[in-house]
């Protein structure tokens, strides 16, 4: 399994590097604009309060958009990191085994003394390591830039928000991995299905505060449990990590069961 992890990491080293560069660049771009807003935060918040609640909910879950914590929550943790982590995890989850099946090399891998369970576990651990590394780089970038632009947000809540955004992405990446392991036509549509669920979850979570009948369907998807502004204010709720962790664990177990039982060519 260690060989699988090392080889997969080596294969994807350039992709991971460019993702890291892009993520750090996006964080720097967002936080670099904060000094321009800081001195006019009061007036800008008054303008922002005039926007309808339904429209504001698509931008942030914070009511104080231009405070240091509100700006960080709305720009970095409501948009940049969850979007990047989700896209990265979905593309990774769909390709950890899907690329080998498309290239016709998975039969060669399984012809060695290597079980399907070990192959899947090795690839899944590699994906988890890559996402964790990206999250650590994102955390380092946010904390470093926080000091440069004088946001003065404590590192602990920032670390919690980064971890939750990475867990959010991981949950959708696991869904993509599960669909890929099911094989057949679903394997080709794994990226599209996982992306649709992520987008639908974001829409439902944004509208549930104004359209109350959307609360129940929103609870079925991870975005309902993702509240970055609360994390940055040291308000922790166990439902979020438990639900997203449950999606990851159950999704992986179902992927393992599906991958073990199906024909590789299917």
C-alpha positions in Angstrom: 0.0 0.0 0.0 2.9 2.4 0.8 4.1 1.8 -2.8 0.7 2.8 -4.2 0.7 6.0 -2.1 4.2 7.0 -3.1 3.6 6.3 -6.8 0.3 8.1 -6.8 1.7 11.2 -5.1 4.6 11.2 -7.6 2.2 11.0 -10.5 0.1 14.0 -9.2 2.9 16.1 -7.8 2.6 18.8 -10.6 -1.1 18.9 -10.3 -0.9 19.4 -6.6 1.7 22.1 -7.0 -0.4 24.1 -9.4 -3.5 23.7 -7.2 -1.5 25.0 -4.2 -0.1 28.0 -6.2 -3.6 28.9 -7.5 -5.2 28.6 -4.0 -2.5 30.8 -2.3 -2.9 33.3 -5.1 -6.7 33.4 -4.7 -6.4 33.9 -0.9 -3.8 36.6 -1.4 -6.0 38.4 -4.0 -9.1 38.3 -1.7 -7.3 39.4 1.5 -5.2 42.0 -0.3 -8.3 44.0 -1.0 -9.3 44.2 2.7 -7.2 47.4 3.6 -9.2 49.2 0.9 -12.5 48.4 2.6 -11.4 48.6 6.3 -11.7 52.4 6.7 -15.1 52.5 5.2 -16.5 49.4 6.9 -19.4 51.2 8.6 -20.7 52.9 5.5 -20.3 49.7 3.4 -22.2 47.6 5.9 -25.1 50.0 5.8 -25.2 49.6 2.0 -24.9 45.9 2.3 -27.8 45.8 4.8 -30.1 47.2 2.1 -29.6 44.1 -0.1 -32.4 41.6 0.3 -31.8 38.8 2.8 -32.1 36.1 0.1 -29.3 37.8 -2.0 -27.1 38.3 1.0 -27.3 34.7 1.9 -25.6 33.7 -1.4 -22.6 35.9 -0.4 -22.1 35.1 3.3 -23.6 33.7 6.4 -22.3 36.8 8.3 -24.4 39.9 8.9 -21.3 42.0 9.4 -19.8 41.7 6.0 -16.9 44.2 6.3 -15.6 43.5 9.8 -12.3 41.5 9.9 -14.1 38.3 10.8 -17.0 38.9 8.5 -14.8 39.7 5.5 -12.6 36.6 6.1 -15.7 34.5 6.5 -17.5 35.8 3.4 -14.6 36.1 1.0 -12.3 33.2 1.9 -14.4 30.7 3.8 -17.7 31.1 2.1 -16.3 31.3 -1.4 -12.7 30.6 -2.2 -11.7 27.6 0.0 -15.0 25.6 -0.1 -15.2 26.0 -3.9 -11.5 25.1 -4.5 -11.5 22.2 -2.0 -14.8 20.8 -3.5 -13.6 21.0 -7.1 -10.2 19.5 -6.1 -11.8 16.7 -4.1 -14.4 15.8 -6.8 -11.9 15.7 -9.6 -9.5 13.7 -7.4 -12.2 11.3 -6.2 -13.4 10.6 -9.7 -9.9 9.9 -11.1 -8.2 7.9 -8.3 -9.4 4.8 -10.0 -11.3 6.2 -13.0 -8.1 7.2 -14.7 -6.7 3.7 -14.5 -9.9 2.2 -15.9 -10.0 4.7 -18.7 -6.3 4.0 -19.6 -6.8 0.2 -19.3 -4.0 -0.1 -16.7 -6.1 -1.2 -13.7 -6.0 -4.8 -14.8 -2.2 -4.6 -14.8 -2.2 -3.3 -11.3 -4.6 -6.0 -10.0 -2.5 -8.7 -11.7 0.1 -8.1 -9.1 -0.2 -9.5 -5.5 -2.5 -6.7 -4.6 -6.1 -6.9 -3.5 -8.8 -4.5 -4.6 -9.3 -3.5 -1.0 -5.6 -2.5 -0.7 -5.7 -0.7 -4.0 -8.8 1.3 -3.1 -7.4 2.1 0.4 -4.1 3.2 -0.9 -5.6 5.5 -3.5 -8.1 6.9 -1.0 -5.4 7.6 1.6 -3.4 9.3 -1.1 -6.3 11.6 -1.9 -6.8 12.3 1.8 -3.1 13.2 2.1 -3.2 15.5 -0.9 -6.3 17.3 0.4 -4.8 17.6 3.9 -1.6 19.1 2.4 -3.6 21.6 0.4 -5.6 22.5 3.5 -2.4 23.1 5.6 -1.0 25.3 2.9 -4.2 27.2 2.8 -4.1 27.6 6.6 -0.5 28.9 6.4 -1.5 31.4 3.7 -4.5 32.7 5.6 -2.6 33.1 8.9 0.4 34.8 7.1 -1.8 37.2 5.1 -3.9 37.8 8.2 -0.9 39.3 9.9 0.1 41.3 6.8 -3.3 43.0 6.3 -4.0 43.3 10.1 -7.2 41.3 10.3 -6.3 40.2 13.8 -8.4 36.9 13.7 -7.1 34.3 16.1 -5.3 31.3 14.5 -7.5 28.7 16.3 -10.8 29.6 14.7 -9.1 30.0 11.4 -7.7 26.5 11.6 -11.2 25.2 12.5 -12.7 27.0 9.5 -10.0 25.6 7.2 -10.5 22.1 8.5 -14.3 22.3 8.1 -14.0 23.6 4.5 -11.6 20.7 3.7 -14.0 18.2 5.3 -16.8 19.7 3.2 -14.8 19.2 0.0 -13.8 15.7 1.2 -17.5 14.7 1.6 -18.2 15.5 -2.1 -15.0 13.9 -3.2 -16.0 10.7 -1.5 -19.3 10.8 -3.3 -17.4 11.1 -6.6 -15.3 8.1 -5.6 -18.3 6.1 -4.7 -20.0 6.7 -8.0 -16.8 5.9 -9.9 -16.5 2.6 -8.0 -20.0 1.6 -9.0 -18.9 1.4 -12.6 -21.1 1.4 -15.7 -22.6 4.7 -17.0 -22.4 6.2 -13.5 -18.6 6.1 -13.6 -18.5 8.6 -16.5 -21.0 10.9 -14.8 -19.3 10.9 -11.4 -17.9 14.4 -11.7 -21.2 15.8 -12.9 -23.3 14.1 -10.2 -21.0 15.1 -7.4 -20.8 18.7 -8.7 -24.6 18.9 -9.1 -25.1 17.7 -5.4 -22.5 20.3 -4.3 -24.2 23.1 -6.3 -27.7 22.1 -5.1 -26.5 21.9 -1.5 -25.1 25.4 -1.8 -28.3 26.8 -3.3 -30.5 25.1 -0.7 -28.3 26.2 2.2 -28.4 29.8 1.0 -32.1 29.9 0.5 -33.3 27.9 3.5 -33.3 30.9 5.9 -35.9 32.7 3.6 -37.7 29.7 2.1 -38.5 27.6 5.1 -39.7 24.5 3.3 -36.2 24.1 1.9 -34.8 23.3 5.4 -35.5 19.6 5.3 -34.0 18.9 1.8 -31.1 21.1 2.7 -30.3 19.0 5.8 -29.6 16.0 3.5 -26.5 17.7 2.0 -23.3 18.9 3.7 -23.5 22.6 2.9 -26.4 22.9 5.4 -23.9 22.2 8.2 -21.1 24.5 7.0 -21.2 27.9 8.8 -17.7 29.6 8.6 -18.7 32.8 10.4 -19.8 30.8 13.4 -16.5 28.9 13.4 -14.5 32.2 13.3 -16.5 33.4 16.3 -15.6 30.2 18.2 -19.1 28.8 17.9 -18.7 25.1 17.4 -21.5 22.7 16.6 -21.0 18.9 16.6 -23.6 18.3 13.8 -21.3 19.6 11.1 -18.2 17.4 11.4 -20.4 14.4 12.4 -22.6 14.7 9.3 -19.7 15.3 6.9 -17.5 12.6 8.6 -20.5 10.2 8.3 -20.8 11.0 4.6 -17.0 10.2 4.2 -17.1 7.0 6.2 -20.3 5.6 4.7 -19.4 6.7 1.2 -16.0 4.9 1.4 -17.6 1.7 2.8 -20.1 1.7 0.0 -17.3 2.4 -2.5 -15.3 -0.5 -1.1 -18.3 -2.9 -1.4 -19.1 -1.8 -4.9 -15.5 -2.0 -6.1 -15.0 -5.5 -4.7 -18.1 -7.0 -6.3 -18.2 -5.6 -9.8 -16.4 -6.6 -13.0 -13.5 -4.2 -13.7 -14.4 -3.8 -17.4 -18.0 -2.8 -16.5 
